[in-house]
Amino acid sequence: MLSFCRNNIARNVQHLFGPINRDIVLRAADSIESSDARTIGGLMTESHLNFDRYAIPACPEELSAPVLHNLLNYPLLAPHIWGGKGVGSQGDGAAQFLARSEEDQQKVVEIIEKELNMSCLKLTIYPFPKVRKAIIPAAGFGTRLFPASKAVKKEFFPIIDRDGIAKPAILLIVEEAIKAGIEEIIIVVREDDLKDFEFFFKKQIPVENYNKLPPHLQDYSRKILETGQKIKFVVQNSQEGFGHAVFCAARFAGDEPFLLMLGDHLYRYHVEGSFTQRLLDTYRQNGISVLGLYPEREDHIANFGTVTGTWLEDNQLLKSLRSGKNQAQNTQGRT
């Protein structure tokens, strides 16, 4: 069926949702592919201006939307956004803004909620899949720590944390991952050790012992069980090395990118902040595998792996070429 426009207003609407819309969508697709946020924001604004020009005359009583336009043109928002557009066909609808950064996103929310008394929803879209899972191999015997590892498994060695609480090493590692936004943790264990790990993370201590704890440690005891809800265990039936331990967790990791942490390493940043968060941020920004490194004395180099490459950030981020693929190295970790 063919439909012919009978006046300029109708022809303009047809032109808007035909050639103009097609052009903007194609340019937006190219900009998304190249991660060009500035251009995408500009296209959002261009799209809205075209809608105002060609669509509002067809139905001004429904599409004029004075509140929406006041929001889109609010001058305090301009320094924090790349662009914005209206969404919805009834009344004032809603507005979408593309913030320039996460800090700008929060500032936009504050302005809209406090200055304009409107509600907001935040949506952050990352250029690469979010790292949701962590794998922690913890099935080794602890040969280098023998005979202490015969009495206490190395992952349960007690460490005094910065908050003054004595914690097993594995808990420090798990908490480091969770603070960085990890949602699910897979710990690879020996079958003989499974009950110990399950008891620590999944079961409360006997009530008579629980009642002896001071209030802040009772709270922490409950927090450990909450943490345990994010943990799954995989049994490594035969100790065939580090790579095999990771392979045992492959089915649980699926096709998602994952964070790999060693069960006998403690991760600390030498400046304020989280080393693990830095590692994940670097992956999110570059979309390639990232390794955490730390400097070692020259006379110890023979005992460790080494890397070389080109500095992207002075003494912080090193880009190396390995097996023909780019790989970034974060060099501010401490173990």
C-alpha positions as CSV (number, residue, x, y, z in Angstrom):
1,M,0.0,0.0,0.0
2,L,1.4,3.4,-0.9
3,S,0.7,6.5,1.2
4,F,1.1,10.0,-0.3
5,C,1.5,13.1,1.9
6,R,-1.0,15.8,1.4
7,N,0.8,18.8,3.0
8,N,4.3,20.0,4.0
9,I,3.8,19.0,7.7
10,A,3.1,15.4,6.7
11,R,6.0,15.3,4.2
12,N,8.3,16.6,6.9
13,V,7.3,13.9,9.3
14,Q,7.8,11.3,6.6
15,H,11.2,12.8,5.9
16,L,12.1,12.7,9.6
17,F,11.4,9.1,10.1
18,G,12.8,8.1,6.8
19,P,16.0,9.6,5.4
20,I,16.9,11.7,8.4
21,N,16.5,8.8,10.9
22,R,18.4,6.4,8.7
23,D,21.3,8.8,8.4
24,I,21.5,9.4,12.1
25,V,21.3,5.6,12.9
26,L,24.1,4.8,10.4
27,R,26.4,7.5,11.8
28,A,25.5,6.4,15.4
29,A,26.4,2.8,14.6
30,D,29.8,3.9,13.3
31,S,30.4,6.0,16.4
32,I,29.5,3.2,18.8
33,E,31.8,0.8,16.9
34,S,34.7,3.3,17.4
35,S,33.6,4.2,21.0
36,D,33.3,7.9,20.0
37,A,31.1,9.1,22.9
38,R,31.4,12.8,21.9
39,T,29.9,12.1,18.4
40,I,27.2,9.8,19.9
41,G,26.1,12.6,22.3
42,G,26.1,15.1,19.4
43,L,23.9,12.8,17.4
44,M,21.4,12.5,20.3
45,T,21.1,16.2,20.4
46,E,20.8,16.4,16.6
47,S,18.1,13.8,16.7
48,H,16.1,15.7,19.2
49,L,16.4,19.0,17.3
50,N,15.2,17.3,14.2
51,F,12.2,15.9,16.1
52,D,11.4,19.4,17.3
53,R,11.7,20.8,13.8
54,Y,9.7,18.3,11.9
55,A,7.4,16.4,14.3
56,I,6.2,19.0,16.8
57,P,4.2,21.0,14.1
58,A,2.2,17.8,13.4
59,C,0.9,17.6,17.0
60,P,2.1,20.6,19.1
61,E,-0.4,20.0,22.0
62,E,1.2,16.6,22.7
63,L,4.8,17.1,21.6
64,S,5.8,20.6,22.8
65,A,6.8,19.2,26.2
66,P,8.0,22.4,28.0
67,V,9.3,20.6,31.1
68,L,11.3,18.2,29.0
69,H,12.8,21.0,26.9
70,N,13.7,23.0,30.1
71,L,15.5,19.9,31.3
72,L,17.4,19.3,28.1
73,N,18.5,23.0,27.9
74,Y,19.3,23.4,31.5
75,P,22.7,25.3,31.4
76,L,24.2,23.6,34.5
77,L,24.1,20.2,32.8
78,A,26.0,21.3,29.6
79,P,29.6,20.9,31.1
80,H,28.9,17.3,32.2
81,I,27.2,15.8,29.1
82,W,28.0,15.1,25.4
83,G,24.4,15.4,24.5
84,G,20.8,14.5,25.3
85,K,17.4,13.8,23.8
86,G,13.8,13.3,24.7
87,V,12.2,9.9,24.9
88,G,8.4,9.1,24.9
89,S,5.4,10.3,22.9
90,Q,3.0,11.4,25.5
91,G,3.2,14.6,27.7
92,D,6.7,15.5,28.7
93,G,8.1,11.9,28.4
94,A,11.6,11.4,29.7
95,A,15.2,12.6,28.8
96,Q,18.3,10.7,28.1
97,F,21.8,12.2,28.7
98,L,25.2,10.8,27.7
99,A,27.6,11.9,30.5
100,R,31.2,12.5,29.9
101,S,32.5,10.3,32.7
102,E,31.3,8.5,35.8
103,E,32.0,11.6,37.8
104,D,30.0,13.7,35.4
105,Q,27.2,11.1,35.5
106,Q,26.9,11.5,39.3
107,K,27.0,15.3,38.9
108,V,24.1,15.2,36.4
109,V,22.1,13.1,38.8
110,E,22.7,15.5,41.7
111,I,21.8,18.6,39.5
112,I,18.6,17.0,38.3
113,E,17.5,15.7,41.7
114,K,18.5,18.7,43.8
115,E,18.1,21.6,41.4
116,L,15.1,20.4,39.3
117,N,13.5,18.0,41.8
118,M,13.2,15.2,39.3
119,S,14.1,11.5,39.7
120,C,16.9,9.8,37.8
121,L,18.1,6.3,36.8
122,K,21.7,5.6,36.1
123,L,22.9,3.3,33.3
124,T,26.6,2.6,32.7
125,I,27.5,0.8,29.5
126,Y,31.0,-0.5,29.2
127,P,32.8,-1.1,25.9
128,F,33.7,-4.6,26.9
129,P,31.9,-7.3,29.0
130,K,32.0,-6.6,32.7
131,V,34.2,-8.9,34.8
132,R,31.7,-10.6,37.2
133,K,33.6,-13.7,38.2
134,A,36.9,-14.5,39.9
135,I,38.7,-17.8,40.1
136,I,41.0,-18.5,43.1
137,P,43.1,-21.7,42.9
138,A,43.6,-22.9,46.4
139,A,44.4,-26.6,46.0
140,G,48.1,-26.6,46.5
141,F,49.9,-28.2,49.4
142,G,52.1,-25.3,50.4
143,T,55.5,-27.0,49.9
144,R,57.4,-23.8,50.4
145,L,55.7,-23.2,53.8
146,F,56.2,-26.7,55.2
147,P,56.0,-27.7,58.0
148,A,53.6,-24.8,58.9
149,S,51.3,-25.9,56.0
150,K,51.0,-29.4,57.6
151,A,49.3,-27.8,60.6
152,V,47.4,-25.0,58.8
153,K,46.5,-24.8,55.2
154,K,48.3,-21.8,53.7
155,E,45.1,-20.1,52.6
156,F,44.0,-20.2,56.3
157,F,47.1,-18.6,57.7
158,P,45.9,-15.7,60.0
159,I,46.8,-12.2,58.9
160,I,46.0,-9.0,60.8
161,D,44.1,-6.8,58.4
162,R,44.1,-3.0,58.3
163,D,40.8,-3.0,60.3
164,G,42.6,-4.8,63.2
165,I,40.8,-8.1,62.7
166,A,42.7,-11.3,62.3
167,K,41.6,-13.0,59.1
168,P,42.6,-16.1,57.2
169,A,44.5,-15.1,54.0
170,I,41.7,-16.5,51.7
171,L,39.2,-14.1,53.3
172,L,41.4,-11.1,52.6
173,I,41.6,-12.2,48.9
174,V,37.9,-12.8,48.7
175,E,37.1,-9.4,50.2
176,E,39.5,-7.7,47.8
177,A,37.6,-9.2,44.9
178,I,34.2,-8.3,46.2
179,K,35.2,-4.7,46.9
180,A,36.2,-4.4,43.3
181,G,32.7,-5.4,42.2
182,I,33.2,-9.2,41.6
183,E,29.8,-10.9,42.0
184,E,30.7,-14.6,42.0
185,I,33.9,-16.3,43.2
186,I,35.0,-19.8,42.3
187,I,37.6,-21.3,44.7
188,V,39.4,-24.4,43.5
189,V,40.2,-26.8,46.4
190,R,41.4,-30.3,47.2
191,E,38.6,-32.7,48.1
192,D,40.2,-33.2,51.5
193,D,39.9,-29.5,52.2
194,L,36.4,-28.9,50.9
195,K,34.7,-29.3,54.3
196,D,37.1,-26.7,55.9
197,F,36.3,-24.1,53.2
198,E,32.6,-24.8,53.3
199,F,32.5,-24.6,57.1
200,F,34.3,-21.2,57.1
201,F,32.2,-19.5,54.4
202,K,28.9,-21.3,54.6
203,K,28.3,-22.3,58.3
204,Q,27.9,-20.3,61.4
205,I,30.1,-21.1,64.4
206,P,28.4,-22.9,67.4
207,V,26.0,-20.6,69.2
208,E,27.9,-20.9,72.5
209,N,31.0,-19.5,70.8
210,Y,29.1,-16.9,68.8
211,N,27.6,-15.5,72.0
212,K,31.1,-15.0,73.4
213,L,32.1,-12.7,70.6
214,P,31.9,-8.9,71.0
215,P,29.1,-7.2,69.0
216,H,31.4,-6.1,66.1
217,L,32.7,-9.6,65.6
218,Q,29.2,-11.1,65.8
219,D,28.4,-8.7,62.9
220,Y,31.5,-9.7,61.1
221,S,30.6,-13.4,61.6
222,R,27.3,-12.8,59.8
223,K,29.1,-10.8,57.1
224,I,31.3,-13.9,56.3
225,L,28.2,-16.0,55.7
226,E,26.8,-13.2,53.4
227,T,30.1,-13.3,51.5
228,G,29.9,-17.1,51.3
229,Q,26.7,-16.8,49.3
230,K,28.9,-15.4,46.4
231,I,31.3,-18.4,46.6
232,K,31.3,-21.7,44.8
233,F,33.8,-24.5,45.2
234,V,35.3,-26.7,42.6
235,V,37.3,-29.8,43.5
236,Q,40.6,-30.5,41.8
237,N,40.9,-34.2,42.1
238,S,44.5,-34.5,41.1
239,Q,47.2,-31.9,41.6
240,E,48.4,-31.3,38.1
241,G,49.5,-27.7,38.4
242,F,48.2,-24.2,38.3
243,G,46.9,-24.4,34.7
244,H,44.9,-27.5,35.5
245,A,43.4,-25.8,38.6
246,V,42.1,-23.0,36.4
247,F,40.9,-25.5,33.8
248,C,38.8,-27.2,36.5
249,A,36.8,-24.0,36.9
250,A,36.4,-23.4,33.2
251,R,32.8,-24.7,33.1
252,F,31.7,-22.4,35.9
253,A,33.4,-19.3,34.3
254,G,31.7,-20.0,31.0
255,D,32.5,-17.6,28.1
256,E,32.8,-14.6,30.4
257,P,36.1,-12.8,31.2
258,F,37.2,-13.5,34.7
259,L,39.6,-12.3,37.3
260,L,42.3,-14.8,38.3
261,M,43.7,-14.4,41.8
262,L,46.3,-16.6,43.5
263,G,45.1,-18.2,46.8
264,D,48.4,-17.6,48.5
265,H,49.0,-14.0,47.4
266,L,47.8,-10.9,49.2
267,Y,46.9,-8.0,47.0
268,R,47.7,-4.5,48.2
269,Y,48.1,-1.2,46.3
270,H,51.1,0.9,47.3
271,V,48.9,4.0,47.0
272,E,45.4,4.6,48.2
273,G,42.8,2.4,46.5
274,S,42.3,-1.2,45.4
275,F,44.9,-3.0,43.2
276,T,42.2,-5.3,42.0
277,Q,39.9,-2.4,41.0
278,R,42.8,-0.8,39.1
279,L,43.3,-4.1,37.2
280,L,39.6,-4.3,36.3
281,D,39.5,-0.7,35.3
282,T,42.5,-1.2,33.0
283,Y,40.7,-4.2,31.4
284,R,37.5,-2.2,30.9
285,Q,39.4,0.7,29.2
286,N,41.6,-1.5,26.9
287,G,39.6,-4.7,26.4
288,I,42.6,-7.0,26.4
289,S,44.1,-9.4,29.0
290,V,45.8,-7.6,31.9
291,L,48.4,-8.9,34.3
292,G,49.3,-7.4,37.7
293,L,53.0,-7.0,38.2
294,Y,55.3,-5.9,41.0
295,P,59.0,-4.9,41.0
296,E,61.6,-7.2,42.3
297,R,65.3,-6.9,43.2
298,E,67.6,-7.5,40.2
299,D,69.4,-10.4,41.9
300,H,66.0,-12.2,42.3
301,I,64.9,-11.9,38.7
302,A,66.0,-15.4,37.9
303,N,63.2,-16.7,40.2
304,F,60.4,-14.8,38.4
305,G,58.9,-14.2,35.1
306,T,59.7,-10.8,33.5
307,V,58.0,-8.6,30.9
308,T,59.0,-5.9,28.5
309,G,57.1,-3.5,26.3
310,T,56.1,0.2,25.8
311,W,55.0,2.4,28.6
312,L,51.5,3.8,28.2
313,E,51.5,5.4,31.6
314,D,54.8,6.2,33.2
315,N,55.6,3.4,35.7
316,Q,51.9,2.3,35.8
317,L,50.8,0.7,32.5
318,L,53.0,-1.3,30.2
319,K,51.9,-2.5,26.8
320,S,53.7,-5.7,25.6
321,L,53.5,-7.8,22.5
322,R,53.0,-11.5,23.3
323,S,52.2,-14.2,20.8
324,G,51.1,-11.5,18.3
325,K,48.4,-10.1,20.6
326,N,48.4,-7.0,22.6
327,Q,48.6,-7.4,26.4
328,A,48.6,-4.7,29.0
329,Q,50.5,-5.0,32.2
330,N,49.5,-3.1,35.4
331,T,52.7,-2.5,37.3
332,Q,51.5,-1.0,40.6
333,G,50.5,-4.2,42.4
334,R,52.1,-5.4,45.6
335,T,52.1,-9.0,46.7
